[in-house]
Amino acid sequence: MGFFDIFKKKKVEENIEVVAAEVTPEVAEQIEQEEKQEQEELNSGLEKTKEGFFSKLHRAVAGRSTVDMDLLDDLEEALITSDVGVDTTVKIIRKIEERVARDKYVNSDELYSMLYDEIALLMEQAEGSAENFGLDAKEGEPYVVMVVGVNGAGKTTTIGKLAAQLTRAGKKVYIGAADTFRAAAIDQLGVWAERAGATMIRQDMGSDPASVAYDTLRSAVANNADVVLIDTAGRLHNKVGLMNELTKIRNVMAKVIPDAPHEVMLVLDGSTGQNAFEQARQFTQATKVTSLAITKLDGTAKGGVVIGISDTFKVPVRYIGIGEGIDQLRIFDRHQFVKALFGKK
């Protein structure tokens, strides 16, 4: 090891010591308290799902001393009726069977631990910077998110809440009102943009959505925006029409920023259960969906769809909605989510 290598190594070690020194017991306690509060809020937001999901698991497992075929059948039924989905349930049961065969004796506590691990592993985890509220945005050009989903799924509200969180983090946000088929959607988005402190680009109702997206990106580039959120029409009149429209919007945006959109986020209403699976299927066939936002989980016992949809379509969940407040659009963490389902602190 040369002199300069030794010097660099020493500097790295010094930096590590400085960072460690900065995390005082008081700071560590504050971080722990914030994490605990976040988990408690998530637990509260997912209370109905937890009651339905965990109570079904508990009924399947209660009083059993070993894991046998009858227990696995009951477990399978509990998962399917919690809207986890058939294919994902089969995967979970197979994994449990493999582990039981290998470990021979398994009690109920060990079974819960297995379920916890397997469910967490099945879900895709989105990557992204916390300082950019979960987005993988980089300095130098606007990070473009095209938001898709059916009307009523919470698409406009999700865009508004996301814009608010990003502006709070110090980002300059532009919103493109490309759902030009509903005047109410444009007006609602305008209210959210004003509340969030974001800039909205709009045209008259019935205008070409691709034209709105194009104007939004040009303005965002000219004004050094950090993030661009493009709303799109939520019509599933037919797959061909949807595909053509979304493809046209993508192609037009790429003329302004070559690799735009950087992300296509599908917003799904978690309270619709199996209907959310069908919506995910339609949109993943119509365009390349790269992330999910699943809304309205606080008002439903069907939150198991988060597990099944992420696994089935191999698309990471980036956000979940657990209430009406701006702060209740949360960056998704699969381990926190499973903790909430299992009632762990």
N, C-alpha and C positions, 0 to 999 in steps of 0.2 A: 504493500500500500504506500503510495507516494505521499509527499508532504502535503500537497493540496487536498488529496483525498482525506488525509487525517484531519486537516483543518475543516473541511466541509462536514465530516462526520461529527467533529466536536461542536460545530455551530448548530447542526441538527439536534444533537443531544441537549444543547443549551436551550434551544427553542422549545423542545418538549418539556424541559424542566420549568420554563417560564409559564407555559400553558397550564401545566399541572398546578403550579403555584397559584395561578389566578383563580382556580376552582376552589374557593374556600369552602369550609363546611356550611357557611351561610348560603353561598351560591348553590352548592350541591343540594341543600335542603329545599331551596326555592324551586330548583329544577324538578326535584322529586314531587313537590306539592303541585306544580303545574301539570306534570304528567298524571298525577292522581286525579286532579280536577278534570282533565280532558277525558280520562277513562270513565269517571263518574257521569259526566255529561253524555258520553257515548252510551253508557249503560242505560241511562234514563231515556235517551232517544230511541233505543232499540228494545225498550221494555216489553212491548207487545210481541215482538218477534221472539225475544228470549223466553217469555212465558209459554208461547206456543211450541217453539222448537225444543227447549230444554225439558219442558214438562212431558213432551212425547217421548224423549229419550229416557227420562227418568222412569216413566211407566214401563218402558220396554226392559229396562235394566233392573228395576227395583226387585229385591228379594231373590235375585239370581246369584248363585255362588260361582258358577262357571259359565263360560261362553259356549253355547251349543247351537244347533241349527234352529231351534225354536226361537232363541234369543236373537239370532241374526235375522230371522224372518221378521220379527217384531221391530228390530232396528231398521230394517229396510223400509218397512211400512211407515215408521216414524219420519224418516228422512224424506220419502216421497211426498207424504202429506204435509211436509213443511216447505214444499215448493223448491226443494233442492234439485229436482229433476231426475228422471229415471237413469240416464246414462251416468251422471255423476254419482248417484247413489250406488249403482252397480260397482263403480270403481272403488268407492269407499268400503263397501262390504268385502270386495275381493282382497283389499289391502288388510282389512281386519282378519279375514280368514287366514291369510299368509302369516301374519304375525302370531295369531293364536296357534297355528300348526307348529311354528318354530319355537314359541315360548312355552307351549304345552298348557300350563295352568295360568289363567288370567282372571283376576277378580274385577269387580265393578269399577274400582278406582283406576286400575290399570287400563280398563276399557275406555273410560272417559279420557284418559291421557292419550291413548291411541287415536281416538276420534278427533281430539283437539289437534294433534300433530298432522293427521292426514288431511283434515279439512283446510288447515292453514296452508299446507303444501300445494293443494289443488288450485288455489286462487292465484292469479297472476298479480304481481306487485308492480305498480307503476313506479318509474324512477322520475326524479325531478327535484329541483332545489326548493328547500323550505322558504328561502328568501324571495322566491318567485311564486309563492303559494302553490308549490307542487309542479309547476311547469318547468320544462327543460330549456328555458329561454336563455339566450346568450346576448352579450352586448354587441352592437354593430349593425343589427338590422331587426326589424320587428319580427316577433315570434307570432305566427299566424295559426289560429285555431278555428277550423270550420266546425260549427256545432249543428248536429243533425238530430232528428227525432220527431215523433208524431206530435200533432197538436194536443195539448193537454198533459203532456208528460212532465212539464215543468221546465221546458227548454229556455224560455225567455227569462224566467225567474232565476234559473241557474246562471245564465249569462250575466244578469244584473248582480247577483251575489258575488260571482267570480270577479267581475270588474271592480266591485267595491273592495274586495280583499286585496286585489292587485294595486289599486290606487293607494290604499292604506299602507302598502309595502313600499310606496314611493315610485311606482311604475306609471308611465304615461300610457293610457289605454285608449284605443279607438274601437268603436263598435260599428259594424256594418249591418244595417237593417235590410237584409236581403230576402226576408219573408215579405214580399211585396203584394201578396194575395189577400192579406188581412189587415185592414186599417188598424184594428184593435191591437194587433201584434206590434205594429210600428209605434203606436202611441204608448203602449205599455213599456216597450223597450226604451223609449225616450224618457219616461219617468225614472226608470232604473238608471239610465246613463247620467241623468242630472243628479240623482241621489248619490251616485257613486263618484261623481267628479270625472267622468269619462266623456270623450268626444264621440258623438254619434253622427254617422254619415247616412243620409236617407234620400230617397227620391219619392216621386208620387206613387200612390197605390197603383199596382198593375205594371210598374216599370220592369225592365229586364233585371232579374236578380244578379246575373253575372255583371251587369253594368254597375250595380251598387257595390259589389265586391271589388271591382276594378278601381272605382273612384275611392273607396275606403283605403285600399292598399297604397294608392298613389299619394293620398293625403297623409297617411301614416308615415310613409318614407320621407316625404318632404318636411314633416314636422318632428322627425326623430322619435317616433313612438316606440315603446318597448314591446307592447303586446297588442295584437288585433284579434278581436272576436267577431266572427261572421255568423250571424243568424241565418238560417235557411228555412224554407217552407216545410211544414210538417205533413205533407200530403202523401198518402200511400195509395193513390188512385190506381196506379199500376207500376210494376217494377221497372219497365222500360222507360216510362216518362220520368220517374225518379232518377234513374241512372243517368239519363241524358242530361237532365237539369244539373245534377251534382257534378257530372263530368265537365260540363260547360263552365261552371263556376270555378272548378279547379284549374282548368286550362287558362282561363282569363287571368286568374291570380298569378299563375306561374309566369305570365308575361311581365309582371311588375317585380316579383320576387321569385327567382327561378325554382327554388325548392318549396315554395308555398303550395298548399298549406302544410305546415310542419306537423300538424296534428288534426285528426278528424275525430271529434268527440261525440259519441252517441249518448243522448240523454234518455233514460228509461224510467218509467214510473214503477217503483218497486211494489206498490200496492196492487198492481194488476196481475201479479203472480205469473201464471203460465203465458198470459198474453204478452208479457215482456220478452219471453223467449222468442215468440213469433216475430215481434218487432225487431229484435236483434238479428234474427235470421234474414229478414227482409233487407235491412240496412247493410248488413255485412255482405250480402249478395250484390247490392246496388253500388257500394263504394268501399274503399279500404278504410275500415274503422280501426283506429289505433288506441282509443281509450274510451272508458265508460264513466258516466256520472249517473248514479242511481238515486232517485229522489223519493220523498214522501215515506221514508222508512219508519218515521215516528208514529204514523197513524195506521200501521198494518202489522199483522202477524206473519206476513209473507216474505220477510227479509231473507229467507233461505235462497231466494232467486239470485242474490248476489253471488253465492257460492256456485250455483249451477251455471249461470250465464258466463261468468269469468272462465270457468273450466271448459265449458262446451265450445266457446268461440275463441279461446286462447287470447283474450283481449284484457289488458289490465284495467282494474277499476281505479280511476284517479280521484273521484270525489263521491261522497254520499251525502244526501240531504236528510237531516234528522230533526227538522223543525223549520218554522217560518223565518226566524231571525237570520241576519246576514252571517253571524258567527256560526250558524248551524249548517252551513255548507262546509263539510270537513274533508281535509285530505285523507284519503283512505289508507289505513294501515291494517293489513290482514290479521296481524297478531292481536291488535287491540279489538278488532271486530270479533274474532273468535272468543277472546276473553269475555266480551260482552254477552255473546250467545250462551256461554257456559256459566255466566254469573260469577266469573273470577274477578277479584279486586286487582 
